């Protein structure tokens, strides 16, 4: 009330602006009185906010430290696991080598034992022969012998008019015996009641007349030898092979049929001189550029190391404490820009090392020759069952893989990126290590030109169906028959393994080599069979399920019986490489592709789209990825290797696969061809025009029952108009309108 009155008086004396000024002055004075309290309140609020921010920063730092520690522990654990795996592999290799050495030693001891027994049988000491105590009759005189010596005081044996003196010198007599014709050969041995007795051959006099002997002499009493002073020799009679212990027999040699086969020599391959593709100055520049690019984005590194490969150089960096790996992976394009490189690939982290890898393409890539790979100690001393020499890694080490451990391989990549050269490298490495009796190839070549060079190997390494002219399969229908024949071969081999109670073909062959399996019961030596299918996508288009089904069976079951498969395709789409195929092909080779989705289809991760081509590949085996530069082998080199093998003696024919008889269609379908439904022509034209083949659509359109509509659909399938049933999906229409009219005209005629 007083303030209102005061304001009215101020407005009356000084106006409204004067009253406002007085109010401002009074408010300022009040603020000055409470200024310290306001400052104190503001400082308290500021301190609280600053403390909150500091605590948040400390918690964040602790979280980052714990995360970095967890990542370091994870890297250390991965390195430890890798070392344990390497140690286990080394121990396993040593065990395998020790077992192999033990088997070889055991076989050598058996051979030496047999050799010693044969030598002992060929020449028995005199004491052993004297123990038989043969009764000799010459001029009605008995010759006695004790267990240690042979009595030399025997009566003279008169042959014609010649009298042999028993006092002749043994050396001279031995010399005379050696010079004698076969007429005076060593007495044979007669086995009577399982005892060896000496039975001399008939003696002839100097006039070639048979000496007279008493007819009353018993057959079991042998005649005295012509020369008494010559050492008696006992010849062991041949033993019954069935009575010989299998452990004493020599090992079965599967290479015996082609014992003179010679493996191809390295002179058939071109010798390419290796050179350094990256010099020290270029490496230092790249090191500085990578370090500067990372530092520009606030990423500090503690160490960087370069490893030069034939195609790319691997820069291994160790980031500083607290640096997140994701930040480095996001700078892939920026690092490529700073290095002016075609494209880089970041491996974060490198498994088993605890470092981050940056792969930078070399400005002058180096060609890896096939000869340099074959000359390496790793290939020469390889003990793998089916060794595949792929090429060289980023660290310039020879990269090899065992096909039996995979057990199947998928090769994919864009056109012209080295897929055919990679297949030739795999085939050639197998030819250099495996004998024709140990390995057979089944080659499928829809393009008709990729595998034509290997047709010369038909009598050595190839397998085919009986009565087939060409061992290289190019016809899709013959491909179906061959794959089904391989399924029959797989089942036959499983039957043999079941009878032998073995789990895989390696153990089975080992038992067969040691004569533990009877060939009369159908057992035989089983060579490895490698099925190589090129242009798999084209086969899927032309044959579809007829090809995919046997391939899936072989991929799922054929590992244990020594049948392995290599599929190659240019289009790695999901309708070609299905889930069943991917699940049974853990070994995969990805050449360069142009889309990340194709890389994920092949190796389940990106990376193949970042390759540089010309044989640059990613090899995935059981989840582990390795970057390899494929070895280069030219067409003249492959031709030279095939000609070298073709000039040698081979088998009479190719390895024959079991004969396959396709299942014939049922009688109902055959009968329907001659007795078609009256609506057949109209339904066929409807299906082809609408490109939809379903039984329900025929029911709705023509108001017919399900049985009649299904019968018409089966008749169209038998006529080749639609494909087989696909469950709930519509059938595939196989012909166009013009082809349909020709089919209907043939039916009418």
C-alpha positions in Angstrom: 0.0 0.0 0.0 2.9 2.4 0.9 4.8 1.4 -2.2 1.8 2.2 -4.4 1.4 5.5 -2.8 5.1 6.3 -3.2 4.9 5.3 -6.9 2.0 7.6 -7.5 3.8 10.5 -5.9 6.9 9.9 -7.9 4.9 9.7 -11.1 3.2 12.9 -10.1 6.4 14.9 -9.4 8.8 13.4 -12.0 6.7 11.6 -14.5 6.8 7.9 -15.5 10.4 7.9 -16.7 11.6 9.5 -13.6 9.8 7.0 -11.4 11.4 4.2 -13.5 14.8 5.6 -13.1 14.4 5.9 -9.3 13.2 2.2 -9.2 16.3 1.0 -11.2 18.6 2.9 -8.8 17.0 1.4 -5.8 17.1 -2.1 -7.3 20.8 -1.6 -8.1 21.5 -0.6 -4.5 19.7 -3.8 -3.3 21.8 -5.9 -5.6 25.0 -4.4 -4.4 24.0 -5.2 -0.9 23.6 -8.9 -1.7 26.5 -9.2 -4.3 28.7 -11.4 -2.2 26.0 -13.8 -1.5 25.2 -14.1 -5.3 28.9 -14.7 -6.1 29.1 -17.4 -3.5 26.0 -19.1 -4.9 27.4 -19.0 -8.4 30.8 -20.4 -7.3 29.1 -23.3 -5.5 27.0 -24.1 -8.6 30.1 -23.9 -10.8 32.1 -26.2 -8.5 29.3 -28.7 -8.5 29.1 -28.8 -12.3 32.8 -29.0 -12.7 33.0 -31.9 -10.2 30.2 -33.7 -12.0 32.1 -33.3 -15.3 35.3 -34.5 -13.7 33.7 -37.6 -12.3 32.1 -38.4 -15.6 35.5 -38.1 -17.3 37.1 -40.4 -14.8 34.4 -43.0 -15.2 34.8 -42.9 -19.0 38.6 -43.2 -18.7 38.2 -46.2 -16.4 35.7 -47.8 -18.9 38.2 -47.2 -21.8 41.0 -48.7 -19.7 39.0 -51.8 -18.8 38.0 -52.2 -22.4 41.6 -51.8 -23.6 42.7 -54.3 -21.0 40.0 -56.8 -22.1 41.1 -56.4 -25.7 44.8 -56.9 -24.8 43.8 -60.0 -22.7 41.8 -61.3 -25.6 44.7 -60.8 -28.0 47.1 -62.5 -25.6 44.6 -65.4 -25.2 44.3 -65.7 -29.0 48.0 -65.7 -29.4 48.2 -68.4 -26.7 45.6 -70.5 -28.4 47.4 -70.1 -31.7 50.7 -71.3 -30.1 48.9 -74.2 -28.6 47.4 -75.1 -32.0 50.8 -74.8 -33.6 52.3 -77.0 -30.9 49.6 -79.6 -31.3 50.1 -79.6 -35.0 53.8 -80.0 -34.6 53.3 -82.9 -32.1 50.8 -84.5 -34.5 53.2 -84.2 -37.4 56.0 -85.7 -35.3 53.8 -88.5 -34.3 52.8 -89.2 -37.9 56.4 -89.1 -39.0 57.4 -91.4 -36.1 54.6 -93.8 -37.0 55.7 -93.7 -40.6 59.3 -94.3 -39.7 58.2 -97.2 -37.4 56.2 -98.8 -40.2 59.1 -98.4 -42.6 61.5 -99.9 -40.1 59.1 -102.8 -39.4 58.8 -103.4 -43.1 62.5 -103.3 -43.5 63.0 -105.8 -40.7 60.5 -108.1 -42.4 62.3 -107.9 -45.7 65.6 -108.6 -44.0 64.1 -111.5 -42.1 62.7 -113.0 -45.3 66.0 -112.4 -47.1 67.9 -114.2 -44.3 65.5 -117.1 -44.4 65.9 -117.4 -48.2 69.7 -117.4 -47.9 69.5 -120.0 -45.1 67.2 -122.1 -47.2 69.5 -121.8 -50.3 72.6 -123.0 -48.4 72.4 -125.2 -45.3 75.6 -126.3 -43.5 76.9 -129.8 -43.8 76.0 -130.7 -40.3 72.3 -129.9 -41.0 72.3 -132.2 -44.0 74.2 -134.9 -42.2 71.5 -135.1 -39.6 69.1 -136.5 -42.2 71.2 -139.6 -42.3 70.4 -140.8 -45.8 71.1 -144.5 -46.5 73.3 -144.9 -49.6 73.8 -148.2 -51.4 76.9 -148.6 -53.6 78.3 -152.1 -54.1 76.2 -153.4 -51.2 78.1 -151.1 -48.8 76.4 -149.0 -46.2 77.5 -145.4 -45.6 77.0 -144.2 -42.0 77.1 -140.6 -40.8 76.8 -139.1 -37.4 75.2 -135.8 -36.4 78.3 -133.7 -36.9 80.5 -135.1 -39.7 80.0 -137.0 -43.0 82.1 -140.1 -43.4 84.4 -139.8 -46.4 85.5 -143.4 -46.3 82.8 -144.7 -48.6 83.2 -147.3 -51.3 84.2 -146.3 -54.7 81.2 -145.8 -57.0 81.9 -147.4 -60.3 80.2 -145.7 -63.2 81.2 -147.5 -66.4 84.9 -147.9 -66.1 85.6 -144.7 -64.3 86.3 -144.9 -60.5 86.0 -141.7 -58.5 88.5 -141.3 -55.7 87.0 -139.9 -52.4 90.3 -138.2 -51.5 89.9 -135.4 -54.1 90.4 -131.9 -52.8 87.2 -130.1 -51.9 88.3 -126.9 -53.6 89.1 -128.6 -56.9 85.9 -130.6 -56.7 83.9 -127.4 -56.0 85.5 -125.8 -59.0 84.7 -128.8 -61.1 81.1 -128.8 -59.9 80.7 -125.2 -60.8 81.9 -126.0 -64.3 79.7 -129.0 -64.7 76.6 -128.8 -66.9 73.2 -128.8 -65.3 73.3 -132.6 -65.6 75.3 -132.7 -62.3 73.2 -130.1 -60.5 72.5 -129.9 -56.8 70.3 -132.8 -55.6 66.7 -131.8 -55.2 64.7 -132.1 -52.0 61.8 -134.5 -51.5 59.5 -133.6 -48.7 58.2 -136.9 -47.1 56.2 -136.6 -43.9 57.2 -132.9 -43.6 60.9 -133.9 -43.4 63.5 -132.9 -46.0 65.5 -135.6 -47.6 68.0 -135.3 -50.4 67.0 -136.9 -53.7 69.7 -136.6 -56.3 68.9 -136.4 -59.9 69.7 -139.3 -62.2 73.4 -139.9 -62.8 74.7 -140.6 -66.2 77.9 -142.3 -67.2 80.5 -140.9 -69.6 79.0 -142.8 -72.5 75.6 -141.1 -71.8 74.2 -144.4 -70.6 72.1 -144.6 -67.6 73.8 -146.5 -64.8 72.1 -149.6 -63.7 70.6 -149.7 -60.3 68.9 -152.3 -58.3 65.2 -152.5 -58.8 64.8 -153.6 -55.3 66.0 -150.3 -53.9 63.3 -148.4 -52.0 62.2 -145.1 -53.5 62.7 -143.3 -50.2 66.4 -144.1 -50.3 68.2 -141.6 -52.4 71.3 -142.4 -54.4 74.7 -141.2 -53.3 76.0 -138.0 -55.0 78.6 -138.5 -57.7 81.2 -136.4 -55.8 81.4 -137.2 -52.1 83.8 -134.4 -51.3 81.5 -131.7 -52.6 79.5 -130.0 -49.9 75.9 -131.1 -49.7 73.4 -128.3 -50.4 69.9 -128.5 -49.1 67.2 -126.7 -51.2 64.1 -125.8 -49.3 60.9 -126.7 -51.1 58.5 -123.9 -52.0 56.1 -123.2 -49.2 52.4 -122.9 -49.8 51.6 -119.2 -50.1 48.4 -119.7 -47.9 50.6 -121.1 -45.1 52.9 -118.0 -45.0 52.2 -115.6 -42.3 50.8 -112.3 -43.8 53.3 -110.4 -41.6 56.2 -112.2 -43.4 55.0 -111.3 -46.8 56.4 -108.3 -48.6 54.1 -105.3 -48.6 51.7 -104.8 -51.4 52.9 -102.1 -53.8 50.1 -100.3 -55.6 52.7 -98.8 -57.9 53.9 -102.2 -59.1 51.8 -102.0 -62.3 53.6 -98.8 -63.3 56.8 -99.4 -61.5 58.8 -97.5 -64.1 56.6 -94.4 -64.0 58.6 -91.2 -63.6 57.2 -88.1 -62.0 57.4 -84.9 -64.1 60.7 -83.0 -63.7 61.1 -79.3 -62.8 62.8 -78.7 -66.1 59.4 -78.7 -67.7 58.4 -75.5 -65.9 59.7 -72.0 -66.6 62.3 -70.5 -64.3 61.3 -66.9 -63.5 63.9 -64.9 -61.6 62.5 -63.3 -58.4 63.1 -59.6 -57.7 62.4 -57.2 -54.9 59.1 -55.5 -55.7 59.4 -52.8 -53.0 62.6 -51.0 -52.1 63.5 -49.6 -48.7 62.8 -46.0 -49.7 59.3 -46.9 -50.7 58.7 -48.7 -47.4 59.9 -45.8 -45.4 57.7 -43.4 -47.3 54.7 -45.6 -46.8 55.5 -45.9 -43.1 55.7 -42.1 -42.7 52.4 -41.6 -44.7 50.5 -44.2 -42.6 51.8 -42.7 -39.3 50.9 -39.1 -40.4 47.4 -40.1 -41.6 46.7 -41.8 -38.3 48.1 -38.9 -36.3 46.0 -36.4 -38.3 42.9 -38.2 -36.9 44.2 -38.4 -33.4 45.4 -42.0 -33.5 48.9 -42.5 -32.0 50.9 -45.7 -32.8 53.8 -47.1 -30.8 55.4 -49.3 -33.5 55.1 -50.1 -37.2 56.8 -53.0 -39.2 56.6 -53.8 -42.9 56.6 -57.3 -44.5 57.1 -57.3 -48.3 55.2 -59.9 -50.3 55.0 -60.7 -54.0 51.9 -58.6 -54.6 51.2 -56.6 -51.4 53.2 -55.3 -48.4 51.8 -55.9 -44.9 52.3 -53.0 -42.5 51.8 -54.2 -38.9 51.1 -51.4 -36.5 50.7 -51.5 -32.7 48.4 -48.7 -31.6 49.0 -46.7 -28.4 47.1 -47.3 -25.2 43.4 -46.5 -25.3 43.1 -46.4 -29.1 40.0 -48.1 -30.4 40.4 -50.5 -33.3 37.1 -49.4 -34.9 38.6 -45.9 -35.4 41.4 -47.3 -37.5 39.1 -49.5 -39.6 37.0 -46.5 -40.4 40.0 -44.7 -41.9 40.5 -47.3 -44.7 39.7 -44.9 -47.5 41.7 -42.1 -46.0 44.8 -44.2 -45.7 44.3 -45.4 -49.3 44.1 -41.8 -50.5 47.2 -40.8 -48.6 49.2 -43.7 -50.1 47.7 -43.3 -53.6 47.1 -47.0 -53.6 44.7 -49.0 -55.7 43.0 -50.3 -52.6 44.0 -51.4 -49.2 42.8 -54.0 -46.8 42.8 -53.6 -43.0 43.0 -56.6 -40.8 42.1 -55.6 -37.3 43.5 -57.4 -35.4 45.8 -60.0 -37.0 44.9 -63.3 -35.4 47.5 -64.5 -33.0 49.7 -61.4 -33.2 47.9 -58.7 -31.3 48.7 -56.1 -34.1 46.7 -54.4 -36.8 47.6 -55.1 -40.4 47.3 -52.8 -43.3 47.9 -54.5 -46.7 49.0 -52.1 -49.4 49.4 -53.2 -53.0 52.9 -53.0 -54.5 53.5 -50.6 -57.3 55.4 -53.4 -59.2 53.8 -56.7 -58.3 55.9 -59.8 -58.7 54.9 -63.0 -60.5 55.1 -66.2 -58.5 56.3 -69.0 -60.7 55.1 -72.6 -60.2 58.7 -73.8 -60.4 59.8 -71.7 -57.4 57.0 -73.2 -55.4 57.9 -76.8 -56.4 61.6 -76.2 -55.6 60.8 -75.2 -52.0 61.6 -77.6 -49.2 58.0 -77.3 -47.9 56.7 -78.9 -51.1 59.4 -81.5 -51.5 59.2 -82.7 -47.9 55.4 -82.5 -47.8 53.7 -85.5 -46.1 50.2 -84.5 -47.1 47.9 -87.0 -48.7 46.7 -84.6 -51.4 49.0 -81.6 -51.3 47.8 -78.5 -53.1 50.5 -75.8 -53.7 48.6 -72.6 -54.1 51.3 -69.9 -54.1 53.0 -67.6 -51.7 51.7 -65.6 -48.8 52.3 -62.0 -47.8 55.4 -63.1 -46.0 56.7 -64.8 -49.1 56.2 -68.3 -47.6 54.9 -71.2 -49.7 51.3 -71.8 -49.0 50.1 -75.4 -49.2 46.9 -77.1 -48.1 45.8 -80.7 -47.9 42.6 -81.5 -49.8 41.8 -84.5 -47.6 41.6 -82.2 -44.5 39.1 -79.8 -46.0 37.6 -82.1 -47.6 36.0 -80.2 -50.5 37.0 -76.9 -52.1 35.0 -74.0 -53.6 36.7 -71.7 -56.1 34.9 -68.5 -57.2 35.8 -65.2 -58.7 35.1 -62.8 -61.5 36.2 -63.4 -65.1 39.9 -63.0 -65.8 41.0 -62.9 -62.1 43.0 -66.1 -62.2 40.5 -68.8 -61.5 41.6 -71.1 -64.3 45.3 -70.6 -63.5 44.5 -71.6 -59.9 42.8 -74.8 -61.0 45.8 -75.6 -63.2 48.2 -75.0 -60.2 46.2 -77.4 -58.0 46.1 -80.1 -60.7 49.8 -79.8 -61.5 50.8 -79.9 -57.8 48.9 -83.2 -57.4 50.5 -84.6 -60.6 54.0 -83.9 -59.2 53.3 -85.7 -55.9 50.9 -88.6 -56.6 51.4 -91.8 -58.6 48.7 -92.8 -61.1 47.8 -95.7 -58.9 47.1 -93.4 -56.0 45.0 -90.6 -57.6 42.3 -90.3 -60.3 40.6 -87.2 -61.7 37.1 -86.7 -62.9 37.0 -83.5 -64.9 33.8 -81.7 -65.9 34.3 -78.9 -68.4 31.2 -77.3 -69.8 33.2 -74.8 -71.8 35.1 -77.7 -73.6 38.4 -75.8 -73.6 39.7 -75.5 -70.0 40.6 -79.1 -69.3 41.2 -80.3 -72.9 44.9 -80.3 -72.2 44.5 -83.1 -69.7 42.8 -85.5 -72.1 46.3 -87.0 -72.7 46.3 -88.3 -69.1 43.4 -90.7 -69.7 45.4 -93.9 -69.3 47.2 -92.6 -66.3 45.1 -90.3 -64.1 41.6 -90.0 -65.5 38.4 -91.9 -64.6 35.3 -92.2 -66.7 32.2 -94.2 -67.3 32.5 -97.5 -69.2 32.2 -97.2 -73.0 32.6 -93.4 -72.9 34.9 -92.0 -75.6 36.1 -88.8 -73.9 37.4 -88.8 -70.4 36.8 -85.0 -70.1 33.1 -84.6 -69.6 31.5 -81.7 -71.5 27.8 -82.8 -72.0 25.5 -81.8 -69.1 23.6 -85.1 -69.4 26.8 -87.1 -69.1 27.7 -85.0 -66.1 24.6 -86.1 -64.4 25.3 -89.8 -65.2 29.0 -89.4 -64.0 28.0 -87.8 -60.7 25.4 -90.5 -60.0 28.1 -93.1 -60.9 30.4 -91.5 -58.3 27.6 -91.9 -55.8 27.5 -95.6 -56.6 31.3 -95.7 -56.2 30.9 -94.0 -52.9 28.4 -96.5 -51.7 30.6 -99.4 -52.9 33.6 -98.1 -51.0 31.5 -97.7 -47.9 30.5 -101.3 -48.2 34.2 -102.3 -48.4 35.1 -100.1 -45.4 32.2 -101.7 -43.4 33.4 -105.2 -44.2 37.0 -104.2 -43.2 35.7 -102.4 -40.1 37.7 -99.3 -41.1 36.6 -95.6 -40.8 38.4 -94.0 -43.7 40.2 -94.9 -46.9 43.7 -94.2 -45.5 43.3 -96.9 -42.8 41.7 -99.2 -45.3 44.6 -98.9 -47.8 47.1 -99.4 -45.0 45.5 -102.7 -44.0 45.3 -103.8 -47.6 49.0 -103.0 -48.2 49.8 -105.2 -45.2 47.8 -108.1 -46.5 45.2 -107.8 -43.8 42.3 -107.8 -46.3 41.5 -110.6 -48.7 41.2 -109.6 -52.4 39.0 -112.7 -53.0 36.3 -111.0 -50.9 36.3 -108.0 -53.2 38.8 -105.9 -51.4 41.1 -103.7 -53.5 43.4 -100.8 -53.2 41.3 -97.6 -53.4 42.9 -94.6 -55.1 41.8 -91.0 -54.2 39.3 -89.5 -56.7 39.3 -85.8 -57.1 36.2 -84.4 -59.0 36.8 -81.0 -60.6 33.8 -79.1 -61.9 34.3 -75.9 -63.9 31.5 -73.4 -64.5 29.2 -74.8 -61.9 26.7 -72.0 -62.4 26.2 -73.1 -66.0 25.5 -76.7 -64.9 22.9 -75.5 -62.4 21.2 -73.5 -65.2 21.2 -76.4 -67.6 20.6 -79.4 -65.3 19.4 -77.9 -62.1 18.4 -80.4 -59.4 19.8 -83.3 -61.3 23.3 -82.0 -60.8 22.8 -80.4 -57.3 21.5 -83.6 -55.7 24.5 -85.9 -56.4 26.9 -83.1 -55.6 25.3 -82.6 -52.3 25.4 -86.3 -51.6 29.1 -86.5 -52.5 29.9 -83.4 -50.4 28.2 -84.7 -47.4 29.4 -88.3 -47.4 32.3 -89.0 -49.7 35.1 -87.6 -47.5 35.8 -90.9 -45.6 36.1 -93.0 -48.8 38.6 -90.7 -50.6 36.3 -88.8 -53.0 36.9 -85.1 -52.9 35.4 -82.3 -55.0 36.5 -78.9 -56.3 33.8 -76.6 -57.6 34.6 -73.5 -59.7 32.2 -70.8 -60.7 32.3 -67.2 -62.0 29.0 -66.1 -60.5 28.9 -66.6 -56.7 25.2 -65.9 -56.3 23.1 -67.5 -53.6 21.0 -69.5 -56.1 24.2 -71.1 -57.4 26.1 -71.5 -54.1 23.3 -72.8 -51.9 23.4 -73.3 -48.2 23.9 -77.1 -48.5 26.9 -76.5 -50.7 28.4 -73.9 -48.5 27.9 -76.0 -45.4 29.9 -78.9 -46.9 32.7 -76.8 -48.6 34.7 -75.4 -45.7 37.6 -74.8 -48.0 37.1 -71.8 -50.2 39.2 -69.8 -52.6 37.9 -66.3 -53.4 39.5 -64.4 -56.3 38.6 -60.8 -56.9 34.9 -59.9 -57.1 33.4 -56.5 -57.6 30.7 -56.4 -55.0 30.9 -56.9 -51.2 27.8 -59.2 -51.3 29.6 -61.6 -53.6 32.5 -61.7 -51.2 30.2 -62.5 -48.3 28.6 -65.3 -50.4 32.0 -66.9 -50.9 33.9 -66.5 -47.7 31.1 -65.1 -45.4 32.9 -61.8 -44.9 34.1 -58.8 -47.0 37.6 -58.7 -48.4 37.4 -60.4 -51.8 36.2 -57.1 -53.3 39.4 -55.4 -52.1 41.8 -57.7 -54.0 43.8 -56.4 -57.0 43.2 -59.4 -59.4 45.8 -61.3 -61.4 45.9 -64.3 -59.1 45.5 -62.3 -55.8 43.2 -64.5 -53.7 41.8 -65.1 -50.2 42.0 -68.7 -49.0 39.5 -69.6 -46.3 39.8 -72.9 -44.5 37.6 -73.6 -41.5 37.2 -69.9 -40.8 40.9 -68.9 -41.1 41.6 -66.4 -43.9 45.0 -66.1 -45.7 45.9 -63.8 -48.5 47.9 -65.7 -51.1 49.4 -64.8 -54.5 48.5 -67.7 -56.7 51.4 -69.4 -58.5 51.4 -68.8 -62.3 51.6 -71.8 -64.7 51.2 -71.1 -68.4 49.5 -73.3 -71.0 52.8 -74.4 -72.6 54.0 -75.6 -69.2 50.8 -77.6 -68.6 51.2 -79.1 -72.1 54.8 -80.1 -71.4 53.8 -81.8 -68.2 51.0 -83.7 -69.9 53.2 -84.7 -72.8 55.9 -86.0 -70.4 53.3 -88.2 -68.6 51.7 -89.3 -71.9 55.0 -90.6 -73.3 55.3 -93.1 -70.5 53.6 -96.5 -70.2 50.1 -96.3 -68.8 47.2 -98.5 -67.9 45.3 -100.3 -70.7 42.4 -97.9 -70.2 41.1 -95.2 -67.9 39.9 -96.0 -64.4 36.3 -97.2 -64.9 33.5 -95.9 -62.7 30.5 -98.0 -61.9 27.9 -98.1 -64.7 24.9 -95.9 -63.9 21.4 -96.7 -65.2 18.9 -93.8 -64.9 15.6 -94.5 -63.4 12.9 -94.9 -65.9 9.6 -93.0 -65.5 6.7 -94.9 -64.0 4.0 -96.7 -66.1 1.4 -94.1 -65.4 3.4 -91.3 -67.0 4.2 -93.4 -70.0 0.6 -94.4 -70.5 -0.5 -90.7 -70.2 1.6 -89.9 -73.3 -0.6 -92.0 -75.5 -3.9 -91.1 -73.8 -3.9 -87.4 -73.0 -6.8 -85.4 -71.5 -9.0 -83.6 -74.0 -8.1 -80.3 -72.3 -4.3 -81.0 -72.6 -3.7 -78.7 -75.6 -5.7 -75.8 -74.1 -4.1 -76.2 -70.7 -0.6 -76.3 -72.2 -1.2 -73.1 -74.1 -2.5 -71.4 -71.0 0.5 -72.5 -68.9 3.0 -71.3 -71.5 1.2 -68.0 -72.2 0.9 -67.1 -68.5 4.3 -68.6 -67.5 2.5 -70.1 -64.5 2.2 -73.8 -64.0 0.1 -74.8 -61.0 -2.6 -77.3 -60.5 -4.8 -74.9 -58.6 -4.9 -72.4 -61.5 -6.1 -75.1 -63.8 -8.8 -76.0 -61.4 -10.1 -72.5 -61.2 -9.8 -71.8 -64.9 -11.5 -74.9 -66.2 -13.7 -75.8 -63.2 -12.2 -79.3 -62.9 -11.3 -81.5 -60.0 -8.0 -81.7 -58.4 -7.3 -85.2 -59.6 -7.9 -84.3 -63.3 -5.9 -81.1 -63.0 -3.0 -83.0 -61.4 -3.2 -85.6 -64.1 -3.0 -82.9 -66.8 0.0 -81.4 -65.0 1.8 -84.8 -64.9 1.1 -85.2 -68.6 2.7 -81.8 -69.4 5.7 -82.8 -67.3 6.1 -86.1 -69.2 5.9 -84.1 -72.5 8.7 -81.8 -71.3 6.5 -78.7 -71.1 6.9 -78.0 -67.4 9.4 -79.1 -64.8 9.0 -81.4 -61.8 7.0 -80.5 -58.7 8.7 -78.1 -56.2 6.5 -78.5 -53.2 4.2 -75.5 -52.7 5.8 -73.5 -55.5 4.6 -73.4 -59.1 6.4 -75.6 -61.6 8.9 -74.2 -63.9 7.8 -73.6 -67.5 10.5 -75.1 -69.8 9.3 -74.2 -73.4 8.2 -71.1 -75.3 5.1 -70.9 -77.5 6.8 -71.9 -80.7 8.3 -75.0 -79.1 4.9 -75.9 -77.6 3.3 -75.8 -81.0 5.9 -78.2 -82.4 5.2 -80.5 -79.5 1.5 -80.4 -80.1 1.9 -80.9 -83.9 4.1 -84.0 -83.3 1.4 -85.4 -80.9 -1.3 -84.8 -83.5 0.8 -86.4 -86.3 
